[in-house]
C-alpha cells in the first residue's frame, strides 16, 4: 500500500476546496463511500472523516449466507472495507421473511476494498493507494471542478400512506400492545418520488448543510445512492470494546436559547420518551450480551440529551467487552437489526412491522460503515436518509417513530413530519 501525507500548507487551495474537489473526483468511480463527522462533539466521537473509492468489483459476498460470507472475507487482507448491511438481513438473523415491494434494489449487503482512500484531518490529508499514483491522483483532484451547488428543486414527493391510514395503523399497534404481542414497535412510512432525475452528490451536500450530523455519509453503489444524515450509531468496535448508542426521544429545536433549553428539559422529563428509551436500552443490553463477556455490558450514559441542527435527541450509550470466542461478525449479527428501529420483543416487533408496512425498508434501518484491517469498525443506523435508484429514477426516504400504548397517533404523525423536515426542504417541499 502506498501512502502520503499532504499538509494543508502544501496545497494551492484550502482544505475545504480540496475536499469538495475530492468528492467530485471520487464520484466518477462506480463505488464511493464517504463518511463525514462534521466536527460534531459526540461521546466516543462520530465517524472518521474518510473518502474511499474503487474502480473494481465489490467483494463477492453471498447474499444467501451473508454473515458467514462476510466473516470469510474478513480473513483476507484488506486495507479497509466500506459498505452496508440492509434491514432485510433480519431474515438471516431470525426465521422471518419479507414480501413487500422494494423499489430501490440495494443488495442485501455490500462491501468494497478501496483502491484509494483519503483521511481528512484538521491540518491536512493522508492518502493511501494500492498503486503508486498518489501524485497524479492529487493533481487530478485539484484539476477537478468542485460540485456545483444543487439547483433549486421542486421534486414531486408523495406519501405512501395517507394520514388517516397512518393513524389507524397506530391504533392497530396499540391493540397489539394491549394484547401483549409487543410493548414497543417502530413503525415507519415512506415518502417517494418517481421519474426523478437529480444529481446525488450536490443533493447530499445540500442535505448535509441543512442537517449536519456525526454519522453523515454518501454512498455510490453503481446506479444506487445513499444520502445519509444520520445522528445515530449502531455499533462501534475498538479493540475488544463494543459501543452502541440508540436514539429514542425527539423534539424540535427552539427559536431562542431559552426556548431550546426549555424544549430539551421537556424531552428529558417526558415519561413516555423515557420509557421508550429505557425499553430500547434493555433490548440493546440483551443484544450485546450475545457476544460480550458476562458482566461487562454496562449502560455508560442514560437519557443523554444532544442537540443537532434540526432536532434534539435522547441518546443512551451501552458498552461491553467482546468475548474471546466471538468476533466482529458475531457482534454485528447479535445486535442486528438495531433495537431502536424495531421494537420489543424484537422478533414479535419484526413480524408486526412486516404486516403493517407496505414497502421494504431496504437500506433504511440498516447500517452503513467501515471495517479496518484489525476488524475495528464503526457503523451508523441509516435514518434521516435518501435512497435513490438512478436507473429507475426512483427516490425514497422513510421516517418513523416508536409506538407504545401511550402513543397519541396525531403526535406520532407530527414526529414523523418533523424528522422528514430537512429532506423535504432540500427537495423543495419544505
N, C-alpha and C positions, 0 to 999 in steps of 0.2 A: 504494500500500500504506500503510495507516495503522499507526502503531506507538505504543507507550507503554512506559515503564519504570516498574515498580512496586517500590518499596523495601519490604523486609520490615517496616521500622518503620512503614510506612503501612497495613499490613494489620491488621484486627481479630482476627487469628488467626495461628498460627505458619505458617511456610513449609511445613512438613510437612503440616499440616492443609489448607492451600490446595492442595498437590499432590494429595492424596488426593481432595479435592472436585473438582479439575480433571479427574482421571481419571474419576470418576463422571459428571461433566457431559459429558465427551467421549464416553463410552460410549453416549450417547443418539444419536449420529450413526452413519450407515451405514459410514463409513470412518474408521478411527482408526489412528494409528501412534504408538507411544510407544517412546522409546529411553532406556535408563537405565544409566549407567556405574557407579552405586553407589559413587562416590567411591573406586574401587579404583585404586591406582597401577598403571600399565601402560606399557610402552615405546610411545611415540607416542600415549599416552592411549587411553582407551576411547571409546565413543560420546559425542557431545554430549548433554546432558540436555534432551530435546526431546519435546514432545507436539503432534501435528498432527491436525486433523480436517477433514472435508469432507462437506457435505450433498449435493454434486452427484455426477455420474458420474465414474468414473476415466478416465484417459487412454484414447483409442480405439486401443489398440495391437493390431496384427495378430499373432496368435499364430503364424501360418504363416511370418511373416518378422519374428520378434521383435526381433532386434538392429537391423536397418535401421529398423524402425518406431520403436524407442526413439531411435535417432540422429535421426530426423526430428523427434520431439517435443522433443529437447534443443535444436533450433534455434529453438524458440519461446521466448517469455519466460514463465518460471515462477518464482515466488518461492522454491519448494522443491519437490522431488519425493520422495515417500515410497513405498516399496514393496518388491518382491521379485522374484527370479528363481528358478524352481523347478529342481530337479535335472534334469528331463526336457528342459530346453533343451540338454542334451548332444547331443540328436538333430539340432540345428541347427548344432552345432559340428563334429561328425563324422558320418559316414554310419552312424547307429545307429538303433535303434527300441526301443519299449517296448510290451510286450504284457501285462504283469502288471496285476492289478486295482488300481484307485485308489478308495478308499472315502471320501476327503475331498473331492476335486474342486476344489482351488485352480486358478485359471487358470495357464497356463504362465508368464506374467509379469503383474505388476500394479503400476501406479503411479498415484498421485493427486496433484494440486496442491492443497494445503490452502487452505481458505477462511479458516482461522485457525490459528495455531500459537504455542506458548509455549516460550521458552528459560528453563530453571530455572538460576539462579546461586546462589552462596553467600549473597548479600545481597539477593536479590530475583528478579523475573521480568521478562523482556521479552516483550511480546505484540505480534503482528503480525496484521493482518486486512485482507482485501480490502474490507471495509465499515467505515464509521465507527461501529462498535458496541462499541468496546473497553470503555467504561464500563459499558454494560449487560451485556456478557459477564462482566466482573469481578463484578458484582453477582449474576448468575445462578450463577456458580461458587460464590461464598460461600454462596448460599442452597441449594445442592445438598447433600443428605445425603452424608456420606462413605460409601464402601463398607463394608458390614458384614464383619467377618472371616468367612472361609469356615467354614461349619459342618463339624463332624467328618464325614468322608466314609468310605465303605466301598464304593468302586467295584469291581465285579467285573472285574478286569483278567485278560485271557487272554494267553497267549503263543502267537504264530503257529506257532512251531516247538518241538517237544519237545527237550529237552536232547540226546537220542540223535541226532536228525536234525541238530542244530547241529554236534555233534562229528563226525558222519560227513561233513558238508559241509566242515568244516575239513580233514579228511583228503583230500577231493577237491581242495581248493585246493592243499594241499601236493603232490599229484600233478601238478597243472598247473604248479607251480613247478619240480618235478623235470624235467618235460618241456620246460621253457624257455619256456612261454607267457607267464608273468608272473613277477616276482620279489617282488612285494608286492601284496596285494589287500585292500581294506577291505570286510569282509563284515558286513552289518547284519541284525538281526532285529526284528520288530515286536511290540510289546505293544499290545493294543487292548481297548476296551470298547464293547459295543453297548447300545442302548436306555438311553443315559446322558443324563440331564438335569442340567445344572450351570450355575453362574454363572461365566463365564470370567474376569471381572475379579478377583473375590475369590480365585479359584484361582490366577491369575497372581501376585497379591500374596503369597499363601502360598508359592508356588514361589520367588519372589524372596527372601522371608525365609529360606527353608531353604537356598537356593543363590544368593547374590548374585554376580554376575559383571560384568565390564566391558562386555559386549555383550548385556545383558539387554534384552528388548523384549516389547511387547504389540501385537498387530495384530488389528484387526477388519476383515474384508472381507465386509461384509453379514452372511451367516449362517455365515461361516467364520472361525476364530480361530487365531492362533499365540500360544502362551505360551512364551516363549523364555528360557532361562537359559544362553546360550552364552558360553563363555570365549574363543572363537577369532575372530580377524579374518581375513576373506577378502582384502579389498583396500581400501586407503585411498589416495586421491589428494589430494595437497597441491600445488597449482600443477602443476609437471611431475613431481613426485616420486611414485612408486608404492611402496607398502609392503604386503607380505604376511607373515603371521605364522602359519605352520602349526603345529599341535599334533600331536605323535606322542610318546607316552610318558605313562602314567598310573599313579599309585599312591595308595593311601588316605592320609588324614591320620592322624597319630599321636595317641594319647590324652594324651600329655605332650609338652612342647617337646623333650625328649631323644629320645623315640621318633620324633617328627615329623622332626627333623633326621636321624636315622638312616635313615628311610624315604626322605627326599629324597636323601641320599647314595647309597642303594641304587639309586634311579632314575637318578641322574646317571652311575652307573658300570655300568649294566646293558647288556651288549654288544648284546643283541637290541634293546632300546629305542633305543640309539644308532644302530644300523644302520638301523632303521626311519625314524628322524628324518632321518638323512643322505640316505636314498633320496628322501624327500619334498622335502627341501631342494633336491636336484639337479633334481627334477621342477619345482618352483616356479621355480627359476632359469631353466630352459628355457622355462616358460610366460611369464615376464616378458620374456624375450629377444625374443618375437614382437613386442612393442610398444615396447621400450626401446632407447635408443641403444647402439650397440656399446661394450662396455667399462664400462658404467655399472651393470650388475647386480652387486650385492655382497651377501655374507652379513654383515649387521651384527652379529648375535649368533647363536651356535650353541649349542644344548643348554642354553638358559636354564631354570632350574627356578623355577616360580611356584606358590605355594600359594593355593588357593581354599577355600571353606568345606567342600566335600565331598572334594576330591581335590587332589593336586599334579600339575602337568603339565610336560612338557618342551616348550618353545616356542623356535623359531628365527625370526629376523627377516631378511627379504630385501628389499632396496630396489633401485630403478632409476630412471632418468630417461626419461620418455616422449619418444619421437622426435617431431620437429616435424610429420611427416606422419601421425602417429597421433593418435587421440582417445580419450576415455574408453570409448566402446563397443568400440573395438579392444582396449583393455586388459582390459575385462571378458570379452569373448569369448575372447581369447587365453589367459586363465587359468582358464576355466570348463570343466567343474566343477572345483572345487579339488582339488589332488592329495592332500590329507590324507584326502579322503573317497572316493577312487577306488583309487589304487594305481599301479603302474608295471610295464611301459609303460602309459600311460594308456588308449589305445584298447583294447588287449587286456584290461586290467582291467575296463573298462566292459562289454565283451562278456561276460566271465565273470560279472560281477555280475548282469547281466540274466538269465543262465541259472540262477543259484543262488538268488537272492532270489525270493520268491513274491508280494510286493506292491510296488507302486510306492512310491518314497520320497516323492514329492510335494514339499512344501516342505522336508522334511528333506534335508540335504546341499545345499540351495540357499543363497541369500544374501538377507539382509534388511538394508535400509539406507536411506540418503537421498542425494540429489544436490542440491548447491547451485547457484545461478544461474551461478556461474563454472565449473561442471562438476567442482568438487571433490566428493569423495564419501567415504562410509565404509560398508562392507558387512561383516556378520559371516558366519560359517559357521553355518547353522541345525543345531545339535546340542543335546542336553540339553533338548529342547523338546516340548511337547504340541501336536498339531494336533487341532482339534475342528470338526466339522460339526454345528451346532445343529439344522438341519432334519432331518438323518439320525440325529441323536442318537448320533453315532459319534465316539469318541475314539481317538487313535492316538499312540504315540510309538515311536521306534526308537533302538536303540543298536547299536554295532558296535566292531570293533577291526581293526587291521591284521594280516593273516595273512602270515607269512613261512614259509620251510621249517623254521625252528627253533621255530615256534609249538607250544605244547602245548595241545591242544583244551580240556582242563579249565581251564587258566589263562585262556585266551581267553574262555571262558564266564563265569568268575568276574569278569573285567574288564567284560564286558557288564553283569552284575548290579550291579557297583559303580557304573557310570555311570547305571544306572536308579534308583539308590537314592533320590535326592532326589524324583524324580517319584512313585515308588511310595509314598513316605512321605506326600506331600501328598494322595494319592488314598486314603489309609487302609490301604495294603497294606505299609507298611514296618515 
